[in-house]
Each structure stands twice: as C-alpha cells, then as structure tokens.
Amino acid sequence: MSTQKKYGYRIEGGYPVIGKIACSGAKNFVIKAMVAALLGDTPTTLTNVPAIGDVDITTELLTSIGATVEHPAKHTLLIDPTTMNVSNVPMPHSGSNRVPILLLSVLLHRFTSVSVPVVGGCKIGARAVDFHLEAIRHFGGIVDETPEGYVARRIKPLKGAQIDLPYPSVGATETCLYLGVLAEGRTLISNAAIEPEIMELITMLRSMGAIIFTSPGREIRIEGVKRLNGTRMEVLGDRIEAASWASLACASNGNVTVEGIRPDTLGNFLSYYQQIGGGIELTGPNSIRFFRKEDLRPAVIETDVYPGFSTDWQQPFAILLTQANGISIIHETVYENRFGYLKALDALGARTQVTTHCLGGSPCRFKDKNYEHSAIITGPTPFTASENYITVPDLRAGLAYVIAAAIAHGTSIITGIDFLERGYGDIVPRLASLNLKIERVPLDRIESVPVQVSL
C-alpha cells in the first residue's frame, strides 16, 4: 500500500525580510460567503478567492450536496445553488472545518430535514456549537445530536426570532444571519459579533436582496424576505494574514509592503504595533509598508472580540514581544487553550510562562476555571534554530512558527504544515519573493529525523 508523502518547510533564518507581498482573500470570510451563496436562487460569483485548503474542503462540502462549483478564472468561484438535491452532508474526504454547522441553518430553508457531520477545526479551545443549535430552535427548528453529527428538522417555514447571544460569537452570529434573512417576519440579534468579516457578510446578503439593519450596541435587525438572488462579491483582504506579514517585517528588522489590505480592518493592531516600536506607512488605499521604527518595547495585550485585539493576531505578535526589551503580557479572553505554541518558541530561545490567572485589566470568563490563558514573555531573546522539528499545532500558530524560524539563526524544519496550508495559500513562493530562504521539502529527503517538539 502506498503512503502519501509528507512535506515540511525548511527555513534558513536570521536575515531581514524585505519586499512586497499581496494579501490573500480572507479565509474567515470566503468560506462563509460560499455558504451564503447557497441562499440565492441564482448563481453567485466570488473573486479574490484564496488558494487554500479550507476553500477546497468547503467546495467538497457544497458539491457533495449537489451544488455546482466552478473556477471560470484564477481566484474566482462560480457557485450555482439551483442544482442542490441532497440534504445529508457527508464528512469531507479532504479534511474538516467549521462549515458543516453553518450549512445546517442554510439548508434548513430549502429542506425539511438536514443532517451534517461533527464539525472540526483547530484544537484551540472548546468551540461549542450550542449557540448554533439553540438559534435554530428559536427559529422553530428541531435539532437532535447524534454520534455522527447533528440533525435539524422543521415542520413549517422558519419564523423570525429574538436572539440574545450570551457571547458575541462570530459563528453564532453568522448562523443567525443565515436563518433570519429568509425566515418569516422580523429577527433581532442582540450582542452580535461585529468583526469586519461579519459586516462584509451583511453587505453580501444585502446585495442578494436581504433587508438587514445594524445599530449601535451590537444589535442586528433583519426583515425576512421570500427569496434572495445570487450576487458578485470580491473577497476582502485577510487582516489576520496582513498582521502576520507585519509582525514578520518588524521581528526580522526588515521592510515589507503588504498590498490588498484595507487599513481600517486592522484597527487596534496598528496602534499596538506602533506602540511597541513598529512603523507603518500607508502607500496606497489598500497598501501598507511595515518596518521596525525603533527598539522594541514590551506591551500588555488583551485579546477580545472586535473591535478589540483579535485572538488570531496574538500568535505572530507574541514573536514580536520576544524581541522587545522587557516583560510583556498577553491575556487571552476568547479561547481558553491557545498558548500551546509557546513551548516550541521556548525551544528556539524564547522565555515564556503561562498562568491560569487573569493578567489583564479585568477578570474574563475564564477566571478561576484553571485554564492557562495568560502568558508572560520576557525579552529580548535571540532565536537559534533548534535541532528538533517544530510541529504546527493549529493554523495561526503555524504562521507564527514561520516567523520565528525566519528570525532564528540557522536552519529550522517545520512539520504539520497541512494545518498552515488550510488557511494560507502559496506560502513558499510568496515568502521566497521577500528574500526569505524557505523551501517545501519531502520529509524523507532529510537525513536524520530528530525528536519532534510536540505540543
């Protein structure tokens, strides 16, 4: 029996990273837009679609239920929902992500009974689906949990509902939007997420014919309509990726211009970046130059829902803080299990410590629950490549490892890159264009197999 060849990244670090890089379309929007396309009665075209694993997984999910997905041009998807004829979503062969739980709501408008498999994704905390299931029940659906996944049924059309989310969850807000736009009557979502990707999804749904009102205080009001049309939508630049390239530029004392990113989507990241000593220059309406302006200073960071500091920014930013002169603190308030990646950074020379205490301005929802959700980082500490492989534990930590290897003197081997390539497309050629010495190599080409840094 043949086994699939495994690959890793070999990175020779210790040099400033310099050049221009185009920001990919946002992973956290594109797969939700692909799901939203199923709500239309006519085809939808998405442009600036990134070449990433999550798009492939979502494409497989959509085609498995009969939808037609075509690539009429590079970075373009044409999604025709009119061919859908299956209500039972199978487990995708190419991997798993969070899309199945979103499909549960979308398909319930078209079918009276729907089933989806157990959802997957990165192991960074208990990404509970309770919010999603309760939302469906509020709209009049009946939901059962099985060992294989979830089954939702409705006896009559879904009715608008008043939803007060206990936490401004992005996924739960998306589910409520999908449910509300075609439900009969009015829907009010309180304590909704307002991330840029959510607002972009609302723009897309409006362009399809949805009637959605936003107001101060995290409230979204929806007047249900009988049908939606397809639309044409450009995927906005990935703000998480842009922050990673910014961190790479500053950590390596380099100079990188990121193109294809709206500065307003980076919000507080730009403020913290400059506060610790990073420099920015707006070189165009969707282009920012990042560099190190002065010696790096420590900071206290608390992750939070938008407009706070994104939880997906903290891993690359942690690399910057290892090079800052002093003691920095990161208080993670979104996911309870997101600091496992620090162990590999310590192997490269970082000095970090995690604690169960809330080390932020105020106690968070993980207070007294014994989760190691605060990190102390002491710097500056020069990085030296480890003899051990660095194994990627989740998507966002994966790119943080690439940044760490880029500033570490010597050659590093990063394995488990499937996680990374799920969310970032064409990593090697794009980074090689920034003069980073990186190559994607079969692991069997490497003579010795050291003990892995397991997390």
N, C-alpha and C positions, 0 to 999 in steps of 0.2 A: 504494500500500500504506500503511495507517495504522500509525503507530508508537505504542507505549504511552507515555503521558505520564509524565515523570519528576518526582518530588517531592523536596523538601528541607525542612529546618527553618529557619525564620528566628527567631532568638532575640535579644532585646534584653536585655543583661545589666547587671550592676553593682548589683543590688538584693538585699537579704536574702530568702531563700526561707523562707516561713512557712506553716504549716498542717498538715493531716493527709493521709496518703496510705495507701491499702490496698495491702499487698504482694500481688503476683500469686502464683499457684501456681508452684512451682519448675520451670523448664524442664528442669533436669538430672534431674528425677525423672519428670515427667509422660510424656515420650516413652518412657522405659524401662518405665513402668507400662503404657503402651499396648501395648508389645511383650509384656510379661509376660502380659497378658490373653489372648494367643493360646495360652497353655499350658493354659488351662482347657477343660473340657468343656461349660461353661455360660457365659452372658454375664456380663460384668463391668461395673460402673458406677463411673466416676471422677467425683468432684466437685471443685470449686475448680480447674477446668481453665482455664489462662490462654488468652486470645485472642491467640495468637502464630503466627508463620509456621511454626515448627518443628512445631507441632501439626497445622497444615494439611498440611505435607509428609508427616508420619507417617500422617495419616489417608488421604492419597492412596496411600501405600505399602500400607497394610492393605487398603483397598478394592480395590486392583489385584490382590490375590491371593484375592479373594472374601470376605474378612471383611466383616461388616456393622458400620458405624459410624454411630450416630445421636446427635442432640442433643435429648434429651427436655426439657431445660430449659437456661437460660443457665448457662454454665460447667460443664456436665455432659455426659459422654460415656457412651454405652452401646455396648459392643463385644461383638459376638457372633462367636466364632471358629468356630462349628459350620458356617458357610456357606463356609469356606475350601475352595477347589478348585483352586488354581493354585500351583505350586511354583517358578515362574520369576518373580522380582521385576523389574519393568521400572524404568527410570530415571524418577523422578517428573518431571512437567512443571513443577511449581511451584518447583523448586529441589532442593537436595541437602543431606543431613546425614549423621550417622554411623549412623543407624538400620539401613541395609541390612546392615552387617556383623553386627549383633545378630540380625537376622532369620535369618541363615544358620544359627545354632545352634538357634533356636526351631523353625524349620520342619523341621529335620532329625529331630526327634522324630516328626513327622507323615508326612513324605515320605521316600522312599529316595534321592532326588536333588533338590538345590536349587541355584538359581543366583541371585546378587544382583549389581547393578552396582557399579562402582568407587565407593567412598564419598567424600563431600565434607565440607564444614565450613570453619571459618575457617582462614586461612593464618597460623598462629602457631607452626608447628613441624612436625616430621615425626611426625605421629600414626600411627605404624606399626601395621599390622594383624597383624603377625607373631604377637603374643601370642594373638590370637583364633584364628588358623589352627592354631597349634601345640596350643592347648587342644582344638580339635575332633579333631585327630589322636590326642591322648592318650585321648580317649573312644572311639576306634575308628572315627572318620570318616576319609574320604579327601578331601583338598582339592586342587584344581587352580586355578592362577591363569591367567586368560586376558586378552587385551587389553580385553575388555568388563567384566571383573569376576572373580568367584570362583564356583567350582562345588564343592559338597560332596556326597559320596555315603556311604551306609552299606550294608553287606551284611546286617547283623543289627542288633538293637537296641543302642543305645549302652550302654557299660559304665562304671560309676564309675571314677574315676581319681584319682591323686595328682598335684596340680599345685603346683609351686613357682614362683611368678611371680618373674622377675628384678627386677621393679619393681612396686610396688603400684598398678598401673594400674586406674582406675575401670572403663573399658570392658572390660578383660580379666576383671576380677572379675565383672562382670555376665554376660559370656559363660559363665563357669564356673558361675555360679548357674543360668542357663537350662539349661545342659547337665546339671548334676548332679541337679536336682530330679526329673527323670523318667528318669534313667539307672538301669540295674540295679546295685544294690549301693551301696557307700559311696564318697563323694568327699571328699577333703581338699584344701582350698585353703590354701596357705601364702603368707605375705607378701601377703595380700589387702588391697585398699583398704577403709577403714572410714569413708568420708565419711558424713554424715547421710543422703544420698540412697541410699547402699548399704544402710544399716541400715533405711531405710524400705522399700526394695525387699524385703529379707528379711522384714520384717513383713507385707508384702503377700503374698509367696509362702507364708508360714506360714498366713495366713488362707485361702489357697486349698487348704491341706492338705499343704504341703511340710514336711518334717522337717529343720530346719536348726539347728545348734548353733554358737554363737560362743564364743570363748575368748580369754584374753589372748594377746598376741603375734601378732595379725593372722592367726589361724587360723580357718577356717570348715569345719565338718564337715557333710556332707549325707548323709542316708539316703534313697536314691531311692525314690519311690513309683510306683504304676502309673498313677494319674490325679490330676488336680487339678480343683477346681471353680472356677467364677467367684466373684467377691467384690465387695464395695463398699469403695472406698478414697477418702479425702479427700487431695488433693494438698497436701503441706506448703508453707508459705510459702517463697519464694525468698530464700535467705540472701545470694546474690550481689546481687540487686536491693536488698535491705534495706541492705546495706553501701554501695551506691551512693547511696541517698537519705540515709544518714547522712553520707557524705562531702559531698554537696551542701549539707546543712544547715550543717555546720561550715565548709566553704570559703567560703560566702556570708555567714557570720556570721548565719545565720538560726536557725530553730527549727522542726523537723519531727517530728511524731509518726508513726511507722510502725506500722500495725496489721496483724495477720495474720501475725506472725513469731514463732517460738519463740526466745527469747533464747539457749537452750542451743546452737542451731545456729550462732550467730555466734562462739562460742568465743573464740579469741585476738584476733579483730578488735576486740572490745570493750576488751580490755586495751591494745592498741596505740593505739586511738582515744583512750582516756583518757590514755595516757602522753604523747601529743603535745599535749594540751590540750583535747580534745573532752569534752563532758559527756553523760551518759546518765541517764535516769530511767525506771524500769520503771513504766509507767502502767496495766498490766493483765497478765494471764497471757500474752497474745500481743501486747503493745503496748509500744513503747519510744519515748521522746522523745529526740531528738538535738539538740545545740546546741554552740556554742563556749563553753567554760567560762573559758578564759584565752588569752593569747597563745600561738600555736602554736610548738612546739619540734620540732627535727629528730629523726629516728629512723633506725635501721638495721633494715631489713626483709629477711627471707629467706623466699621462698615455699617451700612444701613440701606434701606430701600431708597429709591430715587425720590428726592434729589440728593440723597446722601452719597457717601463714598461707596462705590459698588463693591460687593463682595468679590467679583471677578477681577477687580483691579488689585486686590491686596497681595496676591502671589508675586506678580512682577515688581510691585512696589516694595515688597519685602527685600528683594535683591538690592534695590537702591539703598535701603536702610542699613544693610550690612556694610555698606561703604561710607556711611555717614559717621561723623565724629561725635559719638556719644551714645546714649541709651534711648532707643525708640520703643514704642509700644503699639501693638495692633490689637484692638478689641473687636472680635468677630461676633456680630449680633444677628447674622442672617442664617448661617449654618453652624451646627454645633461641632462638626468634625472636619475642620478644614486646614489643620496645621500639620498633618502627617508629612507633608512635603519638606518640612524644615529639617528632618533627620538627614536627608541627602545633602542639604545645604551645609549642615554641620560637618559632613564628611569632606566637603571642599574647603572648609576653613571658617565657616560662619560660627558665631557664638549666639545661640538662641536658647530660650527656655519657655516652656508653655505652662500655663497655670489654669486652674478652674475658677479663679477669682475674676470678677468683672473689673477690668483695669481701664475703664472708660469714665466719661463724665457722669454717667448714671447707670444703675443696675439694669440689665437687659433680661429678656425672657429666659435666659439660661442660668440666671442667678441661682446658686445653691442646688444645682442639678448635676454637679460633678462632671461637667463637660470641660475639657481643656480648650477653652475658647478665647483665651488671651495669650499673646506671645510677647516676650521681651527680647529685643535684638540689640546686641552691643557691638559697636563698630568703632573705627573701620577695621575690617579684617580682609586681608588679601586672600584671594581664592587660588588654590592649586589643584590641578586635575587629580582626581582620585584614581587609584588602580582598579577600583571596583566599578562595575557597571552602575549607572544611575537608572532606576526603573520608574517610568512615569506612572503615578497612581491615579491621576484624573486629568481631564482636558486642560484646565487652566494652569495647573501645576506643571504640566508638560512644557508649556512655553516658558515658564519661569526657569525650568531647568536648562532650556536652550540659552537663555540669557546668562544664567550662572556659568555654564560651560564656556560661553563667549568671553567672559571676563576672567576665567580661571587660566592660569599659565600652565600650558601642557595640553595633552590630548585627552578628551573625555569621550566615553561611549554611552549613549542614551538608548535604552531599550523600552519596549512597551509603547512604541510610537503610534500604534493604532489609535490609542486614546487621543493623541495630539492631532492626528490627521483627520479625525472625525470632525474637528472644528476649524482647522486651519488648512487652507489649500496651497499646494505648490510651495511648501515651506523651503525646501532646499534651494531651488533656483532663485527664489525671491531673496533669500538671505545671502546667497552667494553673490548676488548683484550688489550687495552692500559691503563687499570685500571680506565677509565672514568666511572663514575656512571651514566649510561644512560639506559633508557628503553622506548620502544614504547608501549604506553598505549591507550586504547579507552578513548576518552574524557568524555564519560558518566560515567566512573569509578571515575572521580574526583568530589568530593562532591560539591564544590562551583564553580560557573562559573563567574570569575571576568570579569570586563570590559576589552576588548581587547585593545592592543596598535595597533591602525590601522594606516596604512601609506598611 
